[in-house]
């Protein structure tokens, strides 16, 4: 036994590990077990321990070690097995898709990102099928899966409150606006940085697009309101920070521009909930009624799409040598949308669940 281990140890462990990765990709389960057994013996494990781990007989492990000593990494020459390799049944494929939806952690893996070798192990342990990783990639595509970048979801998201807002609060707001013949305004604020914003664009391969930047940190802030039924836009820009004083001044200007009652829907930003702002709302209850969106629910505020559209067409990959150049660009975009209410209505539709409630 000691002589066998000495003979094995003379071979390069890195060479064995490299070959193991190759046969794992090819889906050759016999070669995988063979090389895993050799690595385990290199680590000093007994034949009995290796046999128990790989679920084979102890004599099989001894035979693999002898083959390694005689023939090296690839083992004894062996005819390629005839017939088609085993594949998952439709029921097993559906189960696999469900396991992938539930995530790697629930399946017993430490990582949170699915990789083809991980799914290869999952298929082998759950269904006894050891497939080529390239076949697995095609299988996943056939099951309607794709290899894509994940997205963040706020841990403050309260689905119960969102559902209550969709099913109860939002229909009540619509009825109230109709009864009072009020303007139904969605409000939000945006910041446009002078150093420019980057995004994807087509360019020559190997030649990354370069955009000049002034390096100045003073951004242009904009308060905005859009009317849900008509697409009317109210906006006001400023150089300073967004705060309750500026927010109140903007709302006062909006109240002066119309004689209609106003129903305002906005998020829970700090300057919306400060005592100064709440006192202003109390003073204006005759004409102004305020509702707050659920926490972390920008998808329920259609004006968010307006900001995205302005940045997409007016500030992404643009160079602004001066703060005035940025200001002029943003104001021109706001004026364009203010004169095209149909564009706002088309652009800023609510999610399907809110549209159905409407």
SULTAGI-V372388 format. One record per pair of residues at least 24 apart in sequence whose C-alpha atoms are under 10 Angstrom apart, sorted by the first residue. I is the first residue (numbers start at 0). GAP is how many residues later the second one is. D is the distance in Angstrom with one decimal. If there is no record, write none. Layout:
i & gap & d
I & GAP & D
I & GAP & D
This chain:
i & gap & d
0 & 45 & 9.4
0 & 46 & 9.8
0 & 61 & 9.8
3 & 37 & 9.5
3 & 38 & 10.0
3 & 58 & 9.8
3 & 61 & 7.6
3 & 62 & 7.9
3 & 64 & 9.7
3 & 65 & 7.5
4 & 33 & 9.6
4 & 36 & 7.1
4 & 37 & 6.7
4 & 38 & 9.4
4 & 39 & 8.0
4 & 60 & 8.8
4 & 64 & 9.5
5 & 36 & 8.9
6 & 35 & 9.8
6 & 58 & 9.8
6 & 61 & 9.3
6 & 62 & 6.7
6 & 63 & 10.0
7 & 30 & 7.8
7 & 31 & 9.1
7 & 33 & 8.2
7 & 34 & 6.7
7 & 57 & 8.0
7 & 58 & 9.6
7 & 60 & 7.6
7 & 61 & 6.6
7 & 64 & 9.1
8 & 29 & 9.7
8 & 30 & 9.6
8 & 32 & 9.1
8 & 33 & 6.2
8 & 34 & 9.2
9 & 32 & 9.8
10 & 31 & 9.6
10 & 57 & 9.8
10 & 58 & 9.4
10 & 61 & 8.5
10 & 62 & 9.0
12 & 25 & 9.4
12 & 26 & 7.5
12 & 29 & 8.2
14 & 58 & 8.3
15 & 56 & 9.5
15 & 57 & 6.6
15 & 58 & 9.5
16 & 56 & 10.0
18 & 54 & 7.6
18 & 55 & 8.5
19 & 53 & 9.3
20 & 96 & 9.5
22 & 51 & 10.0
22 & 109 & 8.7
23 & 93 & 7.7
23 & 96 & 8.5
23 & 97 & 9.5
23 & 106 & 8.8
23 & 107 & 8.6
23 & 108 & 7.3
23 & 109 & 7.7
24 & 91 & 8.9
24 & 92 & 7.4
24 & 95 & 8.8
24 & 105 & 10.0
24 & 106 & 8.2
24 & 107 & 5.4
24 & 108 & 5.1
24 & 109 & 7.4
24 & 110 & 9.5
24 & 111 & 9.8
25 & 104 & 9.3
25 & 105 & 7.3
25 & 106 & 4.5
25 & 107 & 6.6
25 & 108 & 7.9
25 & 109 & 9.1
26 & 58 & 9.6
26 & 90 & 9.7
26 & 93 & 8.2
26 & 102 & 9.2
26 & 103 & 5.6
26 & 104 & 4.5
26 & 105 & 3.9
26 & 106 & 6.7
26 & 107 & 9.1
26 & 108 & 9.1
26 & 109 & 9.7
27 & 57 & 9.9
27 & 102 & 7.2
27 & 103 & 7.6
27 & 104 & 7.5
28 & 95 & 9.2
28 & 100 & 9.0
28 & 101 & 6.1
28 & 102 & 8.3
28 & 103 & 9.6
29 & 100 & 9.7
30 & 42 & 9.2
30 & 43 & 7.6
30 & 44 & 8.4
31 & 98 & 10.0
32 & 28 & 9.4
32 & 31 & 9.4
33 & 26 & 9.4
33 & 27 & 8.0
33 & 29 & 9.8
33 & 30 & 6.3
33 & 31 & 8.5
33 & 33 & 9.6
33 & 34 & 8.9
33 & 39 & 8.9
33 & 40 & 8.9
33 & 41 & 8.1
34 & 29 & 8.7
34 & 30 & 9.5
34 & 33 & 9.0
34 & 38 & 7.5
34 & 39 & 8.7
34 & 40 & 9.2
36 & 24 & 6.7
36 & 25 & 9.4
36 & 27 & 7.6
36 & 28 & 7.9
37 & 24 & 9.9
37 & 26 & 7.6
37 & 27 & 6.5
37 & 30 & 7.7
37 & 35 & 9.0
40 & 24 & 8.3
84 & 44 & 8.7
84 & 45 & 8.8
84 & 46 & 8.0
84 & 47 & 9.9
85 & 42 & 9.0
85 & 43 & 6.2
85 & 44 & 7.9
85 & 45 & 7.9
86 & 36 & 9.8
86 & 40 & 9.4
86 & 41 & 9.5
86 & 42 & 6.5
86 & 43 & 8.4
86 & 44 & 7.6
86 & 48 & 9.9
87 & 35 & 8.5
87 & 39 & 7.6
87 & 40 & 9.2
87 & 41 & 7.1
87 & 42 & 9.8
87 & 43 & 9.5
87 & 51 & 9.6
88 & 38 & 9.6
91 & 31 & 9.1
91 & 34 & 9.1
91 & 35 & 7.4
92 & 30 & 9.5
92 & 34 & 9.9
92 & 46 & 8.6
92 & 47 & 9.0
92 & 49 & 9.9
92 & 50 & 7.6
93 & 49 & 8.0
94 & 31 & 9.7
94 & 32 & 10.0
95 & 26 & 8.4
95 & 27 & 7.6
95 & 30 & 8.9
95 & 31 & 9.3
95 & 44 & 9.3
95 & 47 & 9.3
96 & 43 & 8.0
96 & 46 & 7.0
96 & 47 & 8.8
96 & 48 & 8.2
99 & 40 & 9.7
99 & 45 & 9.3
100 & 44 & 9.5
112 & 37 & 9.2
113 & 33 & 9.0
114 & 32 & 9.1
115 & 24 & 9.4
152 & 143 & 9.1
153 & 141 & 9.4
153 & 142 & 6.7
153 & 143 & 9.3
154 & 141 & 8.8
155 & 138 & 9.9
155 & 139 & 6.8
155 & 140 & 6.5
155 & 141 & 9.7
156 & 137 & 8.2
156 & 138 & 6.2
156 & 139 & 5.7
156 & 140 & 7.5
157 & 136 & 7.6
157 & 137 & 7.0
157 & 138 & 8.2
157 & 139 & 9.1
158 & 135 & 9.0
158 & 136 & 9.5
158 & 138 & 9.8
159 & 134 & 9.6
160 & 132 & 9.4
160 & 133 & 6.3
160 & 134 & 8.3
161 & 131 & 8.4
161 & 132 & 5.8
161 & 133 & 8.2
161 & 134 & 9.5
161 & 135 & 7.8
161 & 138 & 9.2
162 & 131 & 9.4
162 & 190 & 9.7
163 & 130 & 9.2
164 & 127 & 9.7
164 & 128 & 7.8
164 & 129 & 7.2
164 & 135 & 9.8
164 & 189 & 9.3
165 & 128 & 9.8
165 & 134 & 9.2
165 & 187 & 7.2
165 & 188 & 6.1
165 & 189 & 9.7
165 & 190 & 9.6
165 & 191 & 7.2
165 & 192 & 9.7
166 & 186 & 8.9
166 & 187 & 8.4
166 & 190 & 7.1
167 & 189 & 9.2
168 & 122 & 8.9
168 & 123 & 10.0
168 & 124 & 9.6
169 & 121 & 9.5
169 & 123 & 9.6
169 & 184 & 7.6
169 & 187 & 7.5
169 & 188 & 7.9
170 & 183 & 8.7
170 & 185 & 10.0
170 & 186 & 6.2
170 & 187 & 6.5
171 & 186 & 9.9
172 & 90 & 8.0
172 & 91 & 9.7
172 & 92 & 9.3
172 & 116 & 9.9
172 & 117 & 10.0
172 & 118 & 8.5
172 & 185 & 9.7
173 & 54 & 10.0
173 & 89 & 9.6
173 & 183 & 9.2
173 & 184 & 7.0
174 & 183 & 9.3
175 & 87 & 8.6
176 & 84 & 8.7
176 & 85 & 8.2
176 & 86 & 6.9
176 & 112 & 10.0
179 & 80 & 8.8
179 & 81 & 7.1
179 & 82 & 9.0
179 & 83 & 9.5
179 & 107 & 9.9
180 & 79 & 7.4
180 & 80 & 7.2
180 & 81 & 8.9
180 & 82 & 9.9
181 & 45 & 9.9
181 & 77 & 9.5
181 & 78 & 5.7
181 & 79 & 4.6
181 & 80 & 5.2
181 & 81 & 6.5
181 & 82 & 9.8
181 & 105 & 8.8
181 & 106 & 9.2
181 & 107 & 9.7
182 & 43 & 9.3
182 & 44 & 6.3
182 & 45 & 7.8
182 & 46 & 8.0
182 & 47 & 8.9
182 & 49 & 9.5
182 & 75 & 9.2
182 & 76 & 9.8
182 & 77 & 6.5
182 & 78 & 6.3
182 & 79 & 4.8
182 & 80 & 6.0
182 & 81 & 8.2
182 & 105 & 9.7
183 & 41 & 9.5
183 & 42 & 8.1
183 & 43 & 5.4
183 & 44 & 5.6
183 & 45 & 7.2
183 & 46 & 9.2
183 & 77 & 8.9
183 & 78 & 6.3
183 & 79 & 5.0
183 & 80 & 6.3
183 & 81 & 7.8
183 & 105 & 9.9
184 & 39 & 9.5
184 & 40 & 5.8
184 & 41 & 5.3
184 & 42 & 4.5
184 & 43 & 6.1
184 & 44 & 8.9
184 & 46 & 9.4
184 & 47 & 9.0
184 & 48 & 9.1
184 & 49 & 9.3
184 & 77 & 7.1
184 & 78 & 6.1
184 & 79 & 5.0
184 & 80 & 6.1
184 & 81 & 8.5
184 & 105 & 9.6
184 & 116 & 10.0
184 & 118 & 9.6
185 & 38 & 8.3
185 & 39 & 5.4
185 & 40 & 5.4
185 & 41 & 6.6
185 & 42 & 7.1
185 & 47 & 9.8
185 & 77 & 8.6
185 & 78 & 6.1
185 & 79 & 4.9
185 & 80 & 6.0
185 & 81 & 9.3
185 & 105 & 9.7
185 & 107 & 9.8
185 & 114 & 9.5
185 & 115 & 6.4
185 & 116 & 7.2
185 & 117 & 6.6
185 & 118 & 9.5
186 & 36 & 7.7
186 & 37 & 5.7
186 & 38 & 4.4
186 & 39 & 6.7
186 & 40 & 9.1
186 & 47 & 9.2
186 & 48 & 9.6
186 & 77 & 6.9
186 & 78 & 6.1
186 & 79 & 5.0
186 & 80 & 7.9
186 & 114 & 7.8
186 & 115 & 8.9
186 & 116 & 6.9
186 & 117 & 9.1
187 & 34 & 8.6
187 & 35 & 6.3
187 & 36 & 5.6
187 & 37 & 6.7
187 & 38 & 9.2
187 & 47 & 9.8
187 & 77 & 8.9
187 & 78 & 6.3
187 & 79 & 7.3
187 & 81 & 9.2
187 & 110 & 9.5
187 & 113 & 8.1
187 & 114 & 9.4
187 & 115 & 6.8
187 & 116 & 7.4
187 & 119 & 9.3
188 & 32 & 7.2
188 & 33 & 5.6
188 & 34 & 4.6
188 & 35 & 5.9
188 & 36 & 8.8
188 & 46 & 9.3
188 & 47 & 9.6
188 & 48 & 9.5
188 & 53 & 8.1
188 & 58 & 9.3
188 & 77 & 9.6
188 & 78 & 9.8
188 & 80 & 9.6
188 & 114 & 9.0
188 & 115 & 8.7
188 & 118 & 8.7
189 & 29 & 9.8
189 & 30 & 8.4
189 & 31 & 5.8
189 & 32 & 5.3
189 & 33 & 6.8
189 & 34 & 8.0
189 & 47 & 9.4
189 & 52 & 9.3
189 & 113 & 9.9
189 & 114 & 8.6
189 & 116 & 9.9
189 & 117 & 6.8
189 & 118 & 9.6
190 & 27 & 9.8
190 & 28 & 6.2
190 & 29 & 5.6
190 & 30 & 4.5
190 & 31 & 6.4
190 & 32 & 9.1
190 & 46 & 9.5
190 & 47 & 9.8
190 & 48 & 9.8
190 & 50 & 9.5
190 & 51 & 9.1
190 & 116 & 9.1
190 & 120 & 10.0
191 & 26 & 9.1
191 & 27 & 5.5
191 & 28 & 5.1
191 & 29 & 6.4
191 & 30 & 8.1
191 & 115 & 9.3
191 & 118 & 9.7
191 & 119 & 7.8
191 & 123 & 7.9
191 & 134 & 8.0
191 & 135 & 8.7
191 & 138 & 8.0
192 & 24 & 7.2
192 & 25 & 6.9
192 & 26 & 4.4
192 & 27 & 6.4
192 & 28 & 8.7
192 & 122 & 8.6
192 & 127 & 9.4
192 & 130 & 9.1
192 & 133 & 8.1
192 & 134 & 10.0
193 & 24 & 6.8
193 & 25 & 5.8
193 & 26 & 7.6
193 & 121 & 8.7
193 & 124 & 9.3
193 & 125 & 8.0
193 & 126 & 6.0
193 & 127 & 8.1
193 & 128 & 7.6
193 & 129 & 6.3
193 & 130 & 9.3
193 & 131 & 8.7
193 & 132 & 6.1
193 & 133 & 8.8
194 & 24 & 8.5
194 & 120 & 9.5
194 & 122 & 9.6
194 & 123 & 8.8
194 & 124 & 7.3
194 & 125 & 7.0
194 & 126 & 8.7
194 & 127 & 9.6
194 & 128 & 9.4
194 & 131 & 9.4
195 & 115 & 9.5
195 & 118 & 9.9
195 & 119 & 6.2
195 & 120 & 6.4
195 & 121 & 6.2
195 & 122 & 5.9
195 & 123 & 6.1
195 & 124 & 7.1
195 & 130 & 9.1
196 & 114 & 7.9
196 & 115 & 9.0
196 & 117 & 9.9
196 & 118 & 6.3
196 & 119 & 4.7
196 & 120 & 5.8
196 & 121 & 7.4
196 & 122 & 9.1
197 & 113 & 10.0
197 & 114 & 9.6
197 & 117 & 8.7
197 & 118 & 5.5
197 & 119 & 5.3
197 & 120 & 8.5
198 & 113 & 8.4
198 & 117 & 6.3
198 & 118 & 6.9
199 & 116 & 9.2
199 & 117 & 9.1
200 & 115 & 10.0
200 & 116 & 9.0
208 & 108 & 9.0
209 & 107 & 8.5
210 & 105 & 9.7
210 & 106 & 6.1
210 & 107 & 7.1
210 & 108 & 6.6
211 & 105 & 8.6
211 & 106 & 8.0
211 & 107 & 5.6
211 & 108 & 8.3
211 & 109 & 8.6
212 & 104 & 9.6
212 & 105 & 8.8
212 & 106 & 6.1
212 & 107 & 7.2
212 & 108 & 7.5
213 & 105 & 7.9
213 & 106 & 7.0
213 & 107 & 5.9
213 & 108 & 7.7
213 & 109 & 9.4
214 & 105 & 10.0
214 & 106 & 9.4
215 & 104 & 9.8
215 & 105 & 9.3
215 & 106 & 8.7
215 & 107 & 8.3
216 & 106 & 9.7
217 & 105 & 7.7
218 & 104 & 7.9
218 & 107 & 8.7
218 & 108 & 9.1
219 & 103 & 8.0
219 & 104 & 9.5
219 & 106 & 7.6
219 & 107 & 6.5
219 & 110 & 8.4
220 & 106 & 9.3
220 & 109 & 9.8
221 & 85 & 9.7
221 & 108 & 9.1
221 & 109 & 9.4
221 & 112 & 9.7
222 & 24 & 7.4
222 & 27 & 7.3
222 & 28 & 9.4
223 & 26 & 8.8
223 & 27 & 9.8
223 & 79 & 7.8
223 & 80 & 9.9
223 & 82 & 9.6
223 & 83 & 9.3
223 & 110 & 9.5
224 & 25 & 9.9
224 & 26 & 9.4
224 & 29 & 9.0
224 & 39 & 8.6
224 & 40 & 9.2
224 & 41 & 9.2
224 & 77 & 10.0
224 & 78 & 7.3
225 & 38 & 9.8
225 & 75 & 9.9
225 & 76 & 8.3
225 & 77 & 6.6
225 & 80 & 9.3
225 & 112 & 9.4
225 & 115 & 9.2
225 & 118 & 8.1
225 & 119 & 9.2
225 & 122 & 9.0
226 & 35 & 9.7
226 & 36 & 9.6
226 & 37 & 9.4
226 & 76 & 9.5
226 & 114 & 9.2
226 & 117 & 9.2
226 & 118 & 8.9
227 & 74 & 8.6
227 & 75 & 9.6
227 & 116 & 9.2
227 & 117 & 7.5
227 & 120 & 8.6
227 & 121 & 8.6
227 & 122 & 9.3
228 & 112 & 9.8
228 & 116 & 7.8
229 & 111 & 6.7
229 & 112 & 7.9
229 & 114 & 8.8
229 & 115 & 7.2
230 & 106 & 9.2
230 & 107 & 8.4
230 & 108 & 9.8
230 & 109 & 8.1
230 & 110 & 4.4
230 & 111 & 6.3
230 & 112 & 7.8
230 & 113 & 5.4
230 & 114 & 5.2
230 & 115 & 8.8
230 & 116 & 9.7
230 & 117 & 8.7
231 & 105 & 8.8
231 & 106 & 6.6
231 & 107 & 8.5
231 & 108 & 8.5
231 & 109 & 5.6
231 & 110 & 8.9
231 & 112 & 7.9
231 & 113 & 8.8
232 & 70 & 9.6
232 & 101 & 8.3
232 & 102 & 9.0
232 & 104 & 7.4
232 & 105 & 5.3
232 & 106 & 8.6
232 & 107 & 9.2
232 & 108 & 7.4
232 & 111 & 8.2
233 & 100 & 9.1
233 & 101 & 9.9
233 & 104 & 7.6
234 & 96 & 9.3
234 & 99 & 7.5
234 & 100 & 9.2
234 & 103 & 8.8
235 & 95 & 9.1
235 & 98 & 9.4
236 & 90 & 8.4
236 & 93 & 9.0
236 & 94 & 8.0
236 & 97 & 9.9
237 & 89 & 9.1
238 & 84 & 9.4
238 & 88 & 9.1
241 & 28 & 9.8
241 & 29 & 7.7
242 & 26 & 9.5
242 & 27 & 8.2
242 & 28 & 5.3
242 & 29 & 8.4
242 & 31 & 9.5
242 & 34 & 9.6
243 & 25 & 9.8
243 & 26 & 8.2
243 & 27 & 4.5
243 & 28 & 6.6
243 & 29 & 8.6
243 & 30 & 7.1
243 & 31 & 9.1
243 & 32 & 7.0
243 & 33 & 6.0
243 & 34 & 9.6
244 & 26 & 8.2
244 & 31 & 8.0
244 & 32 & 7.8
245 & 25 & 9.1
246 & 24 & 7.5
246 & 25 & 7.8
246 & 30 & 8.0
247 & 24 & 9.1
247 & 28 & 8.8
247 & 29 & 6.6
247 & 30 & 9.9
247 & 32 & 7.3
247 & 33 & 9.1
250 & 29 & 9.6
250 & 30 & 9.8
250 & 37 & 9.6
251 & 28 & 9.6
251 & 32 & 9.7
254 & 29 & 9.6
254 & 32 & 8.4
254 & 33 & 8.6
258 & 28 & 8.6
259 & 27 & 7.5
259 & 28 & 9.4
260 & 24 & 9.5
260 & 25 & 7.8
260 & 26 & 4.5
260 & 27 & 6.1
260 & 28 & 8.2
261 & 24 & 9.4
261 & 25 & 5.9
261 & 26 & 4.9
261 & 27 & 6.4
261 & 28 & 8.4
262 & 24 & 8.3
262 & 25 & 5.9
262 & 26 & 4.9
262 & 27 & 5.9
262 & 28 & 7.6
263 & 24 & 7.2
263 & 25 & 6.1
263 & 26 & 4.7
263 & 27 & 6.1
263 & 28 & 8.4
264 & 24 & 8.7
264 & 25 & 6.0
264 & 26 & 4.9
264 & 27 & 5.7
264 & 28 & 6.7
264 & 35 & 9.9
264 & 36 & 8.2
265 & 24 & 7.9
265 & 25 & 6.7
265 & 26 & 5.3
265 & 27 & 5.9
265 & 28 & 9.4
265 & 32 & 9.5
265 & 34 & 9.7
265 & 35 & 7.6
265 & 37 & 10.0
266 & 24 & 8.5
266 & 25 & 5.4
266 & 26 & 5.0
266 & 27 & 7.3
266 & 28 & 7.4
266 & 29 & 8.2
266 & 30 & 8.0
266 & 31 & 8.0
266 & 33 & 9.7
266 & 34 & 8.3
267 & 24 & 6.4
267 & 25 & 7.0
267 & 26 & 8.0
267 & 27 & 7.0
267 & 28 & 8.8
267 & 29 & 10.0
268 & 26 & 9.7
298 & 51 & 7.8
298 & 52 & 7.1
299 & 49 & 9.5
299 & 50 & 6.4
299 & 51 & 6.8
299 & 53 & 9.8
299 & 54 & 7.9
300 & 47 & 8.4
300 & 48 & 9.2
300 & 49 & 7.3
300 & 50 & 9.2
301 & 42 & 9.1
301 & 43 & 9.2
301 & 45 & 8.2
301 & 46 & 4.6
301 & 47 & 6.1
301 & 48 & 5.9
301 & 49 & 8.6
302 & 41 & 8.6
302 & 44 & 9.0
302 & 45 & 6.3
302 & 46 & 9.1
302 & 47 & 9.6
303 & 44 & 8.0
304 & 39 & 9.2
304 & 42 & 7.0
304 & 43 & 5.9
304 & 44 & 8.8
304 & 45 & 9.9
305 & 28 & 9.4
305 & 31 & 8.8
305 & 37 & 9.7
305 & 38 & 7.3
305 & 41 & 7.1
305 & 42 & 6.6
306 & 27 & 9.6
308 & 24 & 9.6
308 & 38 & 8.5
308 & 39 & 9.9
309 & 24 & 8.0
309 & 27 & 9.3
